[in-house]
């Protein structure tokens, strides 16, 4: 009997879902390979060409010495030291940068451009993440729940069902638009201005960050040629926390808004929920109100 239930589970939903998941990964691998492999080959060729030209201009160096120097540069980059600039570059471990790094740890973003290099720092990072990641999840869940509870007050704006439905839809749409501007539009504009990026690059950084992918190809506050304010990266860390809370909120609100819009459209055509409601004692159906916090 349990074996039959297992076969039913795999044949019913799990197996098609697994096939869809694998096919989606294969699709992504194929598209990324087609888009990026040629660019990688071109970059590799240009790098090798620059190394050869460097050796031609500086004949006192040989290939082995240059390779050792490149290795030193790569090791410095892995440890968070930017090869550009000089020893007067801002520290990667001042309080603002350390606060930003702590935020990337507990949110599991992990850009990869900076990591603890000491044994004590690596051990502390492990235990810090073990406590911080669950704490971050609990915090975001409670914050999203609190915001949804606050939005439930929209239900009490009007007693009339039709007007109440319209106000709730407009209120939800306004809330989503304002939040999207404050989290996904204005911050990329600020990052683009401060870092010298295009808006596309700023929006790309914002999305990769808030989705916790964190490639590390774009990170704020790492250009040694720029002078940042001391709280710049700390403000970026706060934006990350607020942005994650915002995403935790809009994920359930998005389908709710679509449901409200479809319900309002049905009401305008006289096909609303009242047609499906059970009749009351007078034999007349009454409209149903769906709580906004559902």
C-alpha positions in Angstrom: 0.0 0.0 0.0 2.7 2.6 0.8 4.6 1.6 -2.3 1.4 2.2 -4.4 1.1 5.6 -2.7 4.7 6.5 -3.5 4.2 5.5 -7.2 1.1 7.6 -7.3 2.9 10.6 -5.9 5.7 10.3 -8.4 3.4 9.7 -11.3 0.9 12.4 -10.2 2.9 15.5 -9.4 6.4 14.9 -8.3 7.7 13.3 -11.5 6.3 16.0 -13.9 7.6 18.7 -11.5 11.1 17.1 -11.5 11.1 16.8 -15.3 10.1 20.5 -15.6 12.8 21.5 -13.1 15.5 19.6 -15.0 14.3 20.9 -18.3 14.4 24.5 -17.0 18.0 24.0 -15.8 18.9 22.6 -19.2 17.3 25.5 -20.9 19.1 28.0 -18.7 22.5 26.2 -19.3 22.0 26.2 -23.1 21.0 29.9 -23.3 23.8 31.1 -21.0 26.3 29.1 -23.0 25.1 30.6 -26.2 25.2 34.1 -24.8 28.3 34.1 -22.7 30.8 31.6 -24.2 31.9 33.7 -27.1 32.4 36.8 -24.9 34.5 34.8 -22.5 36.7 33.5 -25.3 37.1 37.1 -26.5 38.1 38.3 -23.1 40.5 35.5 -22.6 42.2 36.2 -26.0 42.4 40.0 -25.2 44.0 39.2 -21.8 46.6 36.9 -23.2 47.4 39.4 -25.9 47.9 42.1 -23.3 50.2 39.9 -21.4 52.3 39.2 -24.5 52.4 42.9 -25.3 53.5 43.7 -21.7 56.4 41.2 -22.0 57.4 42.8 -25.3 57.5 46.3 -23.8 59.3 45.1 -20.6 62.0 42.7 -21.8 63.5 42.4 -18.3 60.5 40.3 -17.3 59.9 36.7 -18.4 56.8 34.7 -18.6 57.2 33.0 -15.2 57.7 36.3 -13.4 54.6 37.8 -15.0 52.5 34.7 -14.1 53.7 35.0 -10.5 52.6 38.6 -10.5 49.2 37.8 -11.9 48.8 35.1 -9.2 49.6 37.7 -6.5 46.9 40.0 -8.0 44.3 37.1 -8.0 45.1 36.2 -4.4 44.7 39.8 -3.4 41.4 40.1 -5.2 40.1 36.9 -3.5 40.9 38.5 -0.1 39.0 41.6 -1.0 41.9 43.9 -1.9 41.3 45.9 -5.1 44.4 45.8 -7.3 43.6 49.3 -8.6 44.8 52.3 -6.6 47.4 52.2 -3.8 47.7 51.5 -0.1 45.6 54.5 0.8 42.4 52.8 -0.5 39.5 52.7 2.0 39.5 49.6 4.2 37.1 46.8 3.3 36.7 46.1 7.0 35.8 49.5 8.5 32.5 49.5 10.4 30.3 50.5 7.5 31.8 47.8 5.2 31.7 45.2 8.0 28.0 46.0 8.6 27.4 45.6 4.9 29.2 42.3 4.9 27.2 41.1 8.0 24.0 41.9 6.1 25.1 39.9 3.1 25.9 36.9 5.4 22.5 36.8 7.2 20.6 37.4 4.0 22.6 34.6 2.2 23.5 37.0 -0.7 27.2 36.3 -0.5 28.6 38.5 -3.3 31.9 36.6 -3.1 34.1 39.8 -3.5 34.9 39.8 0.2 35.4 37.0 2.7 37.2 36.5 6.1 40.8 35.6 5.5 41.8 34.8 9.1 41.0 31.5 10.8 39.2 33.2 13.7 37.1 35.3 11.2 36.1 32.2 9.3 35.1 30.3 12.4 33.1 33.3 13.7 31.4 33.6 10.3 30.2 30.0 10.4 28.5 30.4 13.9 27.3 33.9 13.0 25.5 32.6 9.9 24.0 29.7 11.9 22.3 32.1 14.2 21.8 35.0 11.8 20.1 33.3 8.9 17.2 31.9 10.9 16.9 35.2 12.7 16.7 37.0 9.4 14.0 34.6 8.2 11.9 35.2 11.4 12.4 38.9 11.2 11.3 39.2 7.5 8.3 36.9 8.2 7.1 39.0 11.1 7.7 42.3 9.2 5.7 41.0 6.2 2.9 39.8 8.5 2.8 43.2 10.3 2.5 45.0 7.0 -0.2 42.7 5.7 -2.1 43.2 9.0 -1.8 47.0 8.5 -3.2 46.7 5.0 -6.3 44.9 6.4 -7.6 48.4 7.5 -8.4 49.1 3.9 -11.5 46.9 4.3 -13.1 49.3 6.7 -13.0 52.3 4.4 -16.6 51.9 3.1 -19.6 49.7 4.0 -20.9 49.4 0.5 -19.5 46.3 -1.2 -18.9 47.7 -4.7 -17.2 50.9 -3.5 -15.3 49.0 -0.9 -13.9 46.6 -3.5 -12.9 49.5 -5.8 -11.1 51.3 -2.9 -9.3 48.2 -1.9 -8.0 47.5 -5.4 -6.9 51.1 -5.8 -5.3 51.1 -2.4 -3.4 47.9 -3.1 -2.3 49.1 -6.5 -1.1 52.5 -5.1 0.8 50.7 -2.3 2.5 48.3 -4.7 3.5 51.2 -7.1 4.9 53.4 -4.4 6.8 50.5 -2.8 8.2 49.4 -6.2 9.4 53.0 -6.8 11.0 53.2 -3.3 12.7 49.8 -3.5 13.3 48.9 -7.2 13.5 52.3 -9.0 14.9 55.0 -6.9 17.8 53.0 -5.3 19.1 51.9 -8.7 19.1 55.6 -9.8 21.1 56.5 -6.7 23.5 53.6 -7.2 23.9 54.5 -10.9 24.7 58.1 -10.0 27.2 57.3 -7.2 28.9 54.3 -8.8 29.0 55.7 -12.4 26.8 52.9 -13.7 24.0 53.0 -16.2 20.5 52.6 -15.0 20.4 49.1 -16.5 23.4 48.1 -14.5 22.0 49.7 -11.3 18.7 47.8 -11.8 20.5 44.6 -12.6 22.5 45.0 -9.3 19.3 45.7 -7.3 17.5 42.6 -8.7 20.5 40.3 -8.3 20.9 41.5 -4.8 17.3 41.4 -3.6 16.8 38.0 -5.2 19.8 36.9 -3.0 21.6 35.6 -6.1 24.6 37.9 -5.5 27.0 37.2 -8.3 29.5 39.8 -7.1 30.1 41.4 -10.5 28.5 44.6 -9.3 28.9 45.6 -5.7 28.4 49.1 -4.2 31.2 51.0 -2.5 34.2 49.1 -4.0 35.6 51.5 -6.5 38.9 52.9 -5.0 38.8 56.0 -7.3 35.6 57.2 -5.6 35.2 58.9 -2.2 32.1 57.4 -0.5 30.4 58.8 2.6 31.1 56.7 5.7 27.5 55.4 6.0 27.1 54.6 2.3 27.4 50.8 2.6 25.5 50.7 5.9 22.6 52.4 4.1 22.9 49.9 1.3 22.7 47.1 3.9 19.5 48.6 5.4 18.0 48.9 1.9 18.7 45.2 1.3 16.8 44.3 4.5 13.9 46.5 3.6 13.9 45.2 0.1 13.7 41.6 1.2 10.9 42.5 3.5 9.1 44.2 0.6 9.5 41.2 -1.6 8.2 38.9 1.2 5.1 41.2 1.3 4.3 41.6 -2.4 4.6 37.9 -3.2 1.2 37.1 -1.6 -0.2 40.6 -2.4 0.4 40.2 -6.2 -2.0 37.3 -6.6 -4.4 39.0 -4.2 -4.5 42.1 -6.3 -5.1 40.1 -9.5 -8.0 38.3 -7.7 -9.5 41.7 -6.6 -9.3 43.1 -10.1 -11.0 40.1 -11.6 -13.6 40.2 -8.9 -14.3 43.9 -9.5 -14.6 43.3 -13.2 -17.1 40.5 -12.6 -19.1 42.8 -10.3 -19.1 45.5 -13.0 -20.7 42.9 -15.4 -23.1 41.7 -12.8 -21.3 38.3 -12.5 -19.7 38.8 -9.1 -19.6 36.5 -6.2 -23.1 37.2 -5.3 -24.2 34.9 -8.1 -22.5 32.1 -6.4 -23.6 32.9 -2.8 -26.1 30.9 -1.0 -29.5 32.7 -0.6 -30.5 34.2 2.7 -33.9 33.8 4.4 -35.5 36.3 2.0 -34.4 34.1 -1.0 -32.0 36.9 -2.2 -28.2 36.3 -2.5 -25.9 38.6 -0.6 -22.5 39.7 -1.9 -19.4 38.2 -0.2 -16.5 40.2 1.0 -13.1 38.6 0.8 -10.7 39.9 3.6 -7.6 41.6 2.2 -5.5 39.6 4.6 -6.6 36.3 3.2 
